[in-house]
């Protein structure tokens, strides 16, 4: 598909909010990055990047200490960092384009080759930049503190101080370069194998061969027989591929163990917590609080749902079933657009205006296509361009919430871009704040407009299920990962053993309302975070509980809240979570913080129980 087609389709569908044409979904235009994979500008930018990196090496390698100690210490070092930042931005621009082209159709051989070739070239070039941050971290603290007196360098102080937290774990330059260059034939290669396998899988549902996205969509169908057929099709196909996915899982667990051991991380979560700039005890408090709430939240809710569905016990294909009175209708794209923008605008016109740009300028790809990356994401790209949002929109209420989630990310990424390339990147724990807040605004707007009891129950139940998926389910995923990586350090795990761990964790988290059969044992195969980013998943629970606490503050004292909230988003990665939460009177190191967030979910279940009795 040409990029001019991306541009035309995206602009027509996004600017027309006509409910009579629900299937005209936008496909993004990537022309703001490059016009096509063979565009001359890509070759020119690759050459420019190569020259910039060569110049940076010649001017700065082995000289950063001299720059920091010289007569114009702060100014000279700041210029070097600015040049490094410029090179990083061009590198990420090229990489973002390759990744987005690939995500649009991972089964297209030309896309796969372009993606693979760009990854190889850019990894080789980026390895020539490794020296810069390593050498910066070796600078003497006293010397650097003196250099910070210059305002040009003081601008980069948050990034430098954040970077220096990695000092205890950095290795000699050549070894770090080796880790980076080998990633192309190691972790990244296994990631690609997983992605392309998932994209090519076909699932036989009642004689029809389908890709993964339409089949997982059927798990929310009102017809239980259709849900069962889809679930069993997933089980059959995943089961046939489980040995391959087990090999990938074991290999990547071993890869992580090697990285951790060489870099001096003595816990499974050490590297991830450092990347997230969050302390181990904070994560332990989160995991412990959520695990302790399984009974009060997920077990209690699913017992209610089991009664509503008229079942003695639910199967796993009933988990996302709609309630009996829930409206079974397709929500057109135009209506979804208006719903989300209205909710954002009601909170703050600035938020609505930024989100509207995604629709008006072709920054969203929402159509479902064979080979397209499943799920949803918002790619920050680079500050000098703008983010891009990918969805697989199929007209459910959950898809509307996904749109709100990803646009929340997009608004955050636009605002954080003011910090520049080096300081705009937000740790995962805070990256989910704006996305979950966007969902909450949309949900509350819809709930305020719904007076009929059946409609309110459907909305409340949908929100509770989304929160369970974001908090309870993600911590269960986290527990699964902990057990898998721990056992992998004593030897490989078979697909059967992975299935046993999966079922144990799922039964514990979902509760006695479910009868989880052996056919569910292979569903760990479909969670891409296990492959792409070990221990990523707790960030979702962190973000949801954080937003729940923030939203309570907003309800209690809305005056001035939006301004403080936008300050959080604009900060990007320039401030620690403790500094960002302090203006709201919140402290993530306090165990009661997590209890406060979880109480919001319990409160919604209380409302559901009250509706049932009324």
C-alpha positions as CSV (number, residue, x, y, z in Angstrom):
1,X,0.0,0.0,0.0
2,X,1.4,3.4,-1.0
3,X,1.9,6.2,1.5
4,X,-0.2,8.5,-0.6
5,X,-3.1,6.0,0.0
6,X,-2.3,6.1,3.8
7,X,-2.6,9.9,3.6
8,X,-5.8,10.1,1.6
9,X,-7.7,7.4,3.5
10,X,-6.6,8.8,6.9
11,X,-7.7,12.4,6.1
12,X,-11.0,11.5,4.6
13,X,-12.1,9.1,7.4
14,X,-10.8,11.2,10.3
15,X,-12.4,14.5,9.1
16,X,-15.8,13.0,8.4
17,X,-17.7,12.1,11.5
18,X,-20.6,10.5,9.6
19,X,-22.1,7.6,11.4
20,X,-23.6,6.3,8.1
21,X,-20.1,5.2,7.0
22,X,-18.8,3.3,10.0
23,X,-16.4,1.2,8.0
24,X,-14.3,4.1,6.6
25,X,-11.6,3.8,9.2
26,X,-8.5,6.0,9.0
27,X,-5.1,4.7,7.9
28,X,-2.2,6.9,8.8
29,X,0.0,8.9,6.6
30,X,3.7,8.6,7.4
31,X,4.7,11.4,5.0
32,X,5.7,13.7,7.9
33,X,8.6,11.2,8.4
34,X,9.4,10.0,4.9
35,X,7.4,9.6,1.7
36,X,8.2,6.0,1.1
37,X,10.7,3.3,2.1
38,X,12.8,4.0,-1.0
39,X,12.6,7.8,-0.6
40,X,16.0,9.5,-1.4
41,X,15.7,11.4,1.9
42,X,16.2,8.2,3.9
43,X,19.5,7.5,2.2
44,X,20.5,11.1,2.7
45,X,19.5,11.0,6.4
46,X,21.4,7.8,6.9
47,X,24.5,9.4,5.4
48,X,24.0,12.5,7.5
49,X,23.6,10.4,10.6
50,X,26.8,8.6,9.8
51,X,28.7,11.9,9.3
52,X,27.3,13.4,12.5
53,X,28.3,10.3,14.6
54,X,31.8,10.3,13.0
55,X,32.2,14.0,13.9
56,X,30.9,13.5,17.4
57,X,33.4,10.6,17.9
58,X,36.3,12.7,16.6
59,X,35.5,15.7,18.6
60,X,34.3,14.2,21.9
61,X,35.6,10.6,22.5
62,X,38.0,10.8,25.4
63,X,37.6,14.5,25.8
64,X,34.4,15.0,27.8
65,X,36.4,15.4,31.0
66,X,38.5,18.1,29.4
67,X,35.4,19.8,28.2
68,X,33.9,19.8,31.7
69,X,37.2,21.1,33.2
70,X,37.9,23.8,30.6
71,X,37.5,27.5,30.8
72,X,34.2,27.3,29.1
73,X,33.3,24.0,30.8
74,X,29.6,24.2,30.9
75,X,29.2,25.7,27.5
76,X,31.5,23.3,25.6
77,X,30.0,20.2,27.3
78,X,26.5,21.5,26.6
79,X,27.3,21.9,22.9
80,X,28.6,18.3,22.8
81,X,25.4,17.1,24.4
82,X,23.3,19.1,22.0
83,X,25.1,17.4,19.1
84,X,24.6,14.0,20.7
85,X,20.8,14.8,21.1
86,X,20.6,15.8,17.4
87,X,22.2,12.6,16.3
88,X,19.8,10.6,18.6
89,X,16.8,12.4,17.2
90,X,17.7,11.6,13.6
91,X,18.4,8.0,14.5
92,X,15.1,7.6,16.3
93,X,13.3,9.3,13.4
94,X,14.6,6.7,10.9
95,X,13.9,3.8,13.3
96,X,10.4,5.0,14.0
97,X,9.5,5.1,10.3
98,X,10.8,1.6,9.8
99,X,8.9,0.3,12.8
100,X,5.7,2.0,11.7
101,X,5.9,0.7,8.1
102,X,6.5,-2.8,9.5
103,X,3.6,-2.5,12.0
104,X,1.2,-1.6,9.2
105,X,1.7,-5.1,7.6
106,X,4.2,-7.5,9.2
107,X,3.5,-10.2,6.6
108,X,4.7,-8.1,3.7
109,X,8.2,-9.4,2.7
110,X,9.2,-5.9,1.5
111,X,8.2,-4.4,4.8
112,X,10.0,-7.1,6.8
113,X,13.2,-6.6,4.8
114,X,13.1,-2.9,5.1
115,X,12.5,-3.2,8.8
116,X,15.3,-5.7,9.3
117,X,17.8,-3.8,7.1
118,X,17.1,-0.6,8.9
119,X,17.5,-2.2,12.3
120,X,20.9,-3.7,11.3
121,X,22.2,-0.4,10.0
122,X,20.9,1.8,12.8
123,X,22.1,-0.6,15.5
124,X,25.6,-0.4,14.0
125,X,25.4,3.3,13.9
126,X,24.0,3.7,17.4
127,X,26.8,1.5,18.8
128,X,29.2,4.3,17.8
129,X,27.3,6.5,20.2
130,X,27.6,4.2,23.2
131,X,30.8,5.9,24.3
132,X,29.1,9.2,24.9
133,X,26.9,8.3,27.8
134,X,29.4,5.9,29.3
135,X,32.1,8.6,29.3
136,X,29.7,11.2,30.7
137,X,28.9,8.9,33.6
138,X,32.7,8.6,34.4
139,X,33.0,12.4,35.0
140,X,33.9,13.4,38.6
141,X,30.9,14.6,40.6
142,X,32.7,17.7,41.8
143,X,33.8,18.6,38.3
144,X,30.3,18.2,36.9
145,X,28.7,20.2,39.7
146,X,31.0,23.1,38.9
147,X,30.1,22.8,35.1
148,X,26.4,22.9,36.0
149,X,26.8,26.6,36.9
150,X,26.6,27.4,33.2
151,X,22.9,27.7,32.2
152,X,23.4,25.9,28.9
153,X,24.5,22.8,30.7
154,X,22.1,23.3,33.6
155,X,19.3,22.7,31.1
156,X,20.5,19.1,30.7
157,X,21.0,18.5,34.4
158,X,17.9,16.4,34.9
159,X,18.9,14.1,32.1
160,X,22.5,13.8,33.3
161,X,21.6,13.1,36.9
162,X,19.0,10.5,35.7
163,X,21.6,8.9,33.5
164,X,24.1,8.7,36.3
165,X,21.8,6.4,38.2
166,X,23.0,3.7,35.8
167,X,26.7,4.2,36.7
168,X,26.9,1.1,39.0
169,X,25.8,-1.1,36.2
170,X,27.7,0.2,33.1
171,X,30.5,-1.9,31.6
172,X,33.6,-1.0,29.6
173,X,32.8,0.6,26.2
174,X,33.6,-2.3,24.0
175,X,31.5,-4.7,26.0
176,X,28.5,-2.4,25.9
177,X,28.9,-2.0,22.2
178,X,29.0,-5.8,21.8
179,X,25.8,-6.2,23.8
180,X,24.1,-3.6,21.6
181,X,25.3,-4.9,18.2
182,X,24.6,-8.5,19.2
183,X,21.0,-7.6,20.0
184,X,20.2,-7.7,16.2
185,X,21.0,-11.4,16.1
186,X,19.8,-12.0,19.6
187,X,16.8,-10.5,21.4
188,X,15.6,-8.4,18.5
189,X,15.7,-11.4,16.1
190,X,13.6,-13.5,18.5
191,X,11.2,-10.6,18.9
192,X,10.8,-10.4,15.2
193,X,10.3,-14.2,14.9
194,X,7.5,-14.0,17.5
195,X,5.8,-11.0,15.8
196,X,5.9,-12.5,12.3
197,X,4.7,-15.9,13.6
198,X,1.7,-14.3,15.4
199,X,0.9,-12.2,12.3
200,X,0.9,-15.2,10.0
201,X,-1.1,-17.5,12.3
202,X,-4.6,-18.4,11.1
203,X,-7.4,-19.7,13.3
204,X,-10.1,-22.0,12.1
205,X,-13.5,-20.8,13.5
206,X,-16.4,-22.9,12.2
207,X,-14.6,-23.5,8.9
208,X,-13.4,-19.9,8.4
209,X,-9.7,-19.1,8.5
210,X,-9.1,-15.9,10.4
211,X,-6.2,-13.8,11.7
212,X,-5.8,-13.3,15.4
213,X,-7.5,-9.9,15.8
214,X,-11.0,-10.9,14.5
215,X,-10.9,-14.1,16.6
216,X,-10.0,-12.3,19.9
217,X,-12.8,-9.8,19.0
218,X,-15.2,-12.8,19.0
219,X,-14.4,-13.4,22.7
220,X,-16.6,-10.4,23.4
221,X,-19.6,-11.7,21.3
222,X,-23.0,-11.9,23.0
223,X,-23.4,-15.5,21.6
224,X,-21.7,-17.9,24.0
225,X,-21.3,-20.5,21.3
226,X,-19.3,-18.0,19.1
227,X,-17.1,-17.1,22.1
228,X,-16.4,-20.8,22.7
229,X,-15.7,-21.5,19.1
230,X,-13.2,-18.6,19.0
231,X,-11.6,-19.6,22.3
232,X,-11.1,-23.2,21.2
233,X,-9.7,-22.0,17.8
234,X,-7.1,-19.9,19.7
235,X,-6.3,-23.0,21.9
236,X,-5.8,-25.3,18.9
237,X,-3.5,-22.9,17.0
238,X,-1.5,-21.7,20.0
239,X,-1.2,-25.3,21.2
240,X,0.3,-26.3,17.8
241,X,2.9,-23.4,18.2
242,X,3.5,-23.7,21.9
243,X,6.9,-25.5,21.6
244,X,8.1,-22.7,19.3
245,X,6.9,-20.0,21.7
246,X,8.4,-21.9,24.6
247,X,11.8,-21.9,22.8
248,X,11.5,-18.1,22.3
249,X,10.5,-17.6,25.9
250,X,13.4,-19.7,27.3
251,X,15.9,-18.1,25.0
252,X,14.9,-14.6,26.0
253,X,14.8,-15.5,29.7
254,X,18.4,-16.8,29.3
255,X,19.3,-13.6,27.4
256,X,18.0,-11.5,30.3
257,X,19.9,-13.6,32.8
258,X,23.2,-13.0,30.9
259,X,22.5,-9.2,30.7
260,X,21.6,-9.0,34.3
261,X,24.6,-11.0,35.5
262,X,27.1,-9.0,33.4
263,X,25.6,-5.6,34.5
264,X,25.4,-6.5,38.2
265,X,21.7,-6.7,38.7
266,X,21.1,-9.1,41.5
267,X,17.2,-9.2,41.3
268,X,14.9,-10.1,38.4
269,X,13.4,-6.6,38.4
270,X,16.6,-4.6,38.9
271,X,17.1,-3.6,35.3
272,X,13.4,-2.8,34.7
273,X,13.0,-0.8,37.9
274,X,16.1,1.2,37.0
275,X,14.7,1.9,33.6
276,X,11.4,2.9,35.1
277,X,13.2,5.1,37.7
278,X,11.1,3.4,40.5
279,X,12.4,1.9,43.7
280,X,12.1,-1.8,44.4
281,X,10.1,-1.4,47.6
282,X,7.6,0.8,45.8
283,X,7.0,-2.0,43.2
284,X,6.8,-4.6,46.0
285,X,4.2,-2.5,47.8
286,X,2.2,-2.3,44.5
287,X,2.4,-6.0,43.8
288,X,1.6,-7.0,47.4
289,X,-1.4,-4.6,47.6
290,X,-2.9,-5.8,44.3
291,X,-2.4,-9.5,45.1
292,X,-4.0,-9.0,48.5
293,X,-7.0,-7.4,46.7
294,X,-7.8,-10.3,44.4
295,X,-10.6,-11.5,46.6
296,X,-12.2,-8.1,47.2
297,X,-12.0,-7.1,43.5
298,X,-11.7,-9.7,40.8
299,X,-13.2,-12.7,42.8
300,X,-16.1,-10.5,44.0
301,X,-16.8,-9.0,40.6
302,X,-16.7,-12.3,38.6
303,X,-19.1,-13.9,41.2
304,X,-21.5,-11.1,40.2
305,X,-20.9,-11.6,36.5
306,X,-21.4,-15.3,36.8
307,X,-24.9,-14.7,38.3
308,X,-25.7,-12.1,35.6
309,X,-24.9,-14.6,32.9
310,X,-26.9,-17.3,34.6
311,X,-24.0,-19.7,34.9
312,X,-22.9,-21.9,37.7
313,X,-19.3,-21.3,36.8
314,X,-17.7,-19.4,33.9
315,X,-15.3,-20.7,31.3
316,X,-12.4,-18.5,30.2
317,X,-14.3,-17.5,27.1
318,X,-16.9,-15.9,29.3
319,X,-14.5,-13.4,30.9
320,X,-15.1,-10.6,28.4
321,X,-18.7,-11.6,27.6
322,X,-21.1,-8.6,27.4
323,X,-23.9,-8.4,30.0
324,X,-27.3,-9.7,29.0
325,X,-28.8,-6.2,28.9
326,X,-25.7,-4.5,27.3
327,X,-26.6,-2.9,24.0
328,X,-25.3,-5.1,21.1
329,X,-24.4,-2.4,18.6
330,X,-21.6,-1.2,16.5
331,X,-20.2,2.2,17.6
332,X,-19.3,4.0,14.4
333,X,-15.9,5.6,14.2
334,X,-17.3,9.1,14.0
335,X,-19.3,8.6,17.2
336,X,-16.2,7.2,19.0
337,X,-14.2,10.3,17.8
338,X,-16.9,12.7,19.2
339,X,-17.2,10.8,22.5
340,X,-13.5,11.0,23.3
341,X,-12.9,14.5,22.1
342,X,-15.9,15.8,24.1
343,X,-14.6,14.1,27.3
344,X,-11.1,15.5,26.8
345,X,-12.4,19.0,25.9
346,X,-14.7,19.1,29.0
347,X,-11.7,18.5,31.2
348,X,-9.5,21.0,29.4
349,X,-9.9,22.5,26.0
350,X,-6.1,22.2,25.4
351,X,-6.4,18.5,25.8
352,X,-9.2,18.2,23.3
353,X,-7.4,20.5,20.8
354,X,-4.3,18.3,20.9
355,X,-6.2,15.1,20.5
356,X,-8.2,16.5,17.6
357,X,-5.0,17.0,15.6
358,X,-4.6,13.2,15.5
359,X,-7.9,12.9,13.6
360,X,-7.5,15.9,11.4
361,X,-3.9,15.2,10.3
362,X,-3.9,11.5,9.5
363,X,-1.9,10.4,12.6
364,X,-4.2,7.4,13.3
365,X,-4.3,4.0,11.7
366,X,-7.5,2.3,13.0
367,X,-8.5,-0.2,10.2
368,X,-8.3,-3.9,10.7
369,X,-6.1,-5.6,8.1
370,X,-4.4,-9.0,7.6
371,X,-0.8,-8.8,8.8
372,X,-1.3,-5.6,10.7
373,X,0.2,-5.4,14.2
374,X,-2.4,-6.6,16.7
375,X,-3.5,-4.5,19.7
376,X,-2.9,-0.8,19.9
377,X,0.0,1.6,20.6
378,X,1.0,5.3,20.4
379,X,4.5,5.8,19.0
380,X,6.1,8.9,20.4
381,X,8.3,9.1,17.3
382,X,10.5,12.2,17.7
383,X,9.7,15.7,19.2
384,X,10.3,17.4,15.9
385,X,7.5,15.5,14.2
386,X,4.5,14.0,16.3
387,X,3.2,10.7,17.6
388,X,1.4,8.1,15.6
389,X,-1.5,6.0,16.9
390,X,-2.3,2.4,15.8
391,X,-5.6,0.7,16.7
392,X,-7.6,-2.2,15.5
393,X,-11.0,-0.6,15.8
394,X,-14.0,-2.9,15.6
395,X,-16.8,-0.8,17.1
396,X,-17.1,-2.1,20.6
397,X,-17.2,0.1,23.7
398,X,-13.9,-1.4,24.7
399,X,-12.5,-0.1,21.4
400,X,-13.7,3.4,22.3
401,X,-11.8,3.2,25.6
402,X,-8.7,2.0,23.7
403,X,-9.0,5.0,21.5
404,X,-9.2,7.2,24.6
405,X,-6.2,5.4,26.1
406,X,-4.0,5.8,23.1
407,X,-5.0,9.4,22.6
408,X,-4.1,10.0,26.2
409,X,-0.6,8.7,25.4
410,X,-0.6,10.9,22.3
411,X,-1.4,14.1,24.2
412,X,1.3,13.2,26.8
413,X,3.9,12.6,24.1
414,X,3.1,15.9,22.3
415,X,3.4,17.9,25.6
416,X,6.5,16.0,26.8
417,X,8.1,16.8,23.4
418,X,8.8,20.3,24.7
419,X,11.6,18.8,26.7
420,X,13.5,17.7,23.6
421,X,14.7,14.3,22.6
422,X,16.7,13.4,25.7
423,X,14.2,14.4,28.3
424,X,10.9,13.8,26.6
425,X,11.0,10.0,27.2
426,X,8.9,9.1,30.2
427,X,9.5,6.0,32.3
428,X,6.9,3.3,31.8
429,X,5.4,3.8,35.3
430,X,4.5,7.4,34.4
431,X,3.9,6.8,30.7
432,X,0.6,5.1,31.5
433,X,-0.7,8.0,33.6
434,X,-2.2,10.1,30.7
435,X,-3.5,7.1,28.9
436,X,-5.5,5.7,31.9
437,X,-6.6,9.3,32.8
438,X,-8.0,9.6,29.2
439,X,-10.0,6.4,29.7
440,X,-11.3,7.7,33.1
441,X,-12.5,11.0,31.6
442,X,-14.3,9.2,28.8
443,X,-15.9,6.7,31.1
444,X,-17.1,9.3,33.5
445,X,-18.5,11.4,30.6
446,X,-20.5,8.4,29.3
447,X,-21.7,7.5,32.8
448,X,-23.0,11.0,33.5
449,X,-25.0,10.8,30.3
450,X,-26.6,7.5,31.2
451,X,-29.6,7.4,33.5
452,X,-31.2,4.1,32.6
453,X,-30.2,1.4,35.2
454,X,-29.3,-1.3,32.7
455,X,-27.1,1.0,30.7
456,X,-25.4,2.3,33.8
457,X,-24.7,-1.3,34.9
458,X,-23.2,-2.2,31.5
459,X,-21.0,0.9,31.6
460,X,-19.9,0.3,35.2
461,X,-19.2,-3.4,34.5
462,X,-17.2,-2.5,31.4
463,X,-15.1,-0.1,33.4
464,X,-14.6,-2.6,36.3
465,X,-13.5,-5.2,33.7
466,X,-11.1,-2.7,32.1
467,X,-9.6,-1.9,35.5
468,X,-9.3,-5.6,36.4
469,X,-7.5,-6.1,33.1
470,X,-5.2,-3.2,33.8
471,X,-4.5,-3.9,37.5
472,X,-5.3,-7.4,38.6
473,X,-4.6,-9.1,35.3
474,X,-1.3,-7.3,34.8
475,X,0.0,-8.1,38.3
476,X,-1.0,-11.7,37.6
477,X,1.1,-11.5,34.4
478,X,3.9,-10.0,36.5
479,X,3.7,-13.0,38.9
480,X,3.7,-15.4,35.9
481,X,6.9,-13.7,34.6
482,X,8.6,-13.9,38.0
483,X,7.9,-17.6,38.3
484,X,9.0,-18.3,34.7
485,X,12.2,-16.3,34.9
486,X,13.1,-17.8,38.3
487,X,12.6,-21.4,37.2
488,X,14.4,-20.7,33.9
489,X,17.6,-20.0,35.8
490,X,17.6,-23.6,36.9
491,X,16.9,-25.0,33.4
492,X,14.6,-24.7,30.4
493,X,10.8,-24.9,30.9
494,X,8.7,-27.0,28.6
495,X,5.5,-25.7,27.0
496,X,3.6,-27.9,29.4
497,X,5.3,-26.4,32.4
498,X,4.7,-22.9,31.2
499,X,1.0,-23.8,30.9
500,X,0.9,-25.1,34.4
501,X,2.4,-21.9,35.8
502,X,-0.1,-19.9,33.7
503,X,-3.1,-21.8,34.9
504,X,-1.9,-21.6,38.6
505,X,-1.6,-17.8,38.4
506,X,-4.8,-17.3,36.4
507,X,-6.9,-19.4,38.9
508,X,-5.5,-17.5,41.8
509,X,-6.2,-14.1,40.3
510,X,-9.6,-14.8,38.6
511,X,-11.1,-16.7,41.5
512,X,-13.6,-19.5,42.1
513,X,-16.2,-18.2,39.6
514,X,-14.1,-19.7,36.8
515,X,-13.6,-23.3,35.7
516,X,-10.3,-22.9,33.7
517,X,-9.7,-26.1,31.7
518,X,-6.5,-27.3,30.1
519,X,-7.4,-25.7,26.8
520,X,-6.6,-22.4,28.4
521,X,-3.0,-23.5,29.4
522,X,-1.4,-22.1,26.2
523,X,-2.9,-18.6,26.3
524,X,0.4,-17.2,27.7
525,X,1.6,-17.4,24.1
526,X,-0.5,-14.4,23.1
527,X,1.0,-11.8,25.5
528,X,3.6,-9.9,23.5
529,X,5.0,-8.0,26.6
530,X,6.5,-11.2,27.8
531,X,8.6,-11.3,24.7
532,X,9.3,-7.6,23.9
533,X,9.8,-6.1,27.4
534,X,10.2,-8.5,30.4
535,X,8.5,-7.1,33.5
536,X,6.9,-4.2,31.6
537,X,3.4,-5.2,32.8
538,X,3.4,-3.9,36.4
539,X,3.6,-0.4,34.9
540,X,0.0,-0.7,33.8
541,X,-1.1,-1.4,37.4
542,X,1.1,1.4,38.6
543,X,-0.5,3.8,36.1
544,X,-4.1,2.8,36.8
545,X,-3.8,3.0,40.6
546,X,-1.9,6.3,40.3
547,X,-4.7,7.7,38.0
548,X,-7.4,6.5,40.4
549,X,-5.7,8.5,43.2
550,X,-5.2,11.5,41.0
551,X,-8.8,11.4,39.9
552,X,-10.0,11.4,43.5
553,X,-7.9,14.5,44.1
554,X,-9.5,16.1,41.0
555,X,-13.0,15.3,42.3
556,X,-12.2,16.7,45.7
557,X,-10.6,19.9,44.4
558,X,-11.0,20.5,40.7
559,X,-9.7,24.1,40.9
560,X,-6.2,24.4,39.4
561,X,-6.0,20.6,38.9
562,X,-5.7,20.7,35.1
563,X,-2.7,23.1,35.2
564,X,-0.9,20.8,37.7
565,X,-1.8,17.8,35.6
566,X,-0.4,19.4,32.4
567,X,2.8,20.2,34.3
568,X,3.2,16.4,35.0
569,X,2.7,15.7,31.3
570,X,5.1,18.4,30.1
571,X,7.8,17.2,32.5
572,X,8.4,14.0,30.4
573,X,11.3,12.2,31.9
574,X,12.8,15.2,33.6
575,X,11.4,14.6,37.1
576,X,11.1,11.6,39.5
577,X,7.6,10.3,40.3
578,X,7.9,11.6,43.8
579,X,8.4,15.2,42.6
580,X,5.5,15.0,40.1
581,X,3.1,13.6,42.7
582,X,4.0,15.9,45.5
583,X,1.9,18.9,44.3
584,X,-1.2,16.6,44.6
585,X,-0.3,15.5,48.1
586,X,0.4,11.9,46.9
587,X,3.3,9.6,47.7
588,X,3.8,6.3,45.9
589,X,6.2,5.0,48.6
590,X,3.3,5.1,51.1
591,X,1.4,1.7,51.0
592,X,-1.8,3.6,51.6
593,X,-1.4,5.2,48.2
594,X,-2.0,1.8,46.5
595,X,-4.9,1.0,48.8
596,X,-6.4,4.4,47.8
597,X,-6.2,3.5,44.1
598,X,-7.6,0.0,44.6
599,X,-10.5,1.4,46.6
600,X,-11.8,3.2,43.5
601,X,-12.3,-0.2,41.8
602,X,-13.9,-1.6,44.9
603,X,-16.2,1.4,45.0
604,X,-17.4,0.8,41.4
605,X,-18.2,-2.9,42.4
606,X,-20.1,-1.5,45.4
607,X,-22.2,0.5,42.9
608,X,-22.9,-2.6,40.8
609,X,-24.0,-4.5,43.9
610,X,-26.3,-1.6,44.9
611,X,-27.8,-1.6,41.4
612,X,-28.4,-5.3,41.6
613,X,-30.4,-4.9,44.8
614,X,-32.4,-1.9,43.6
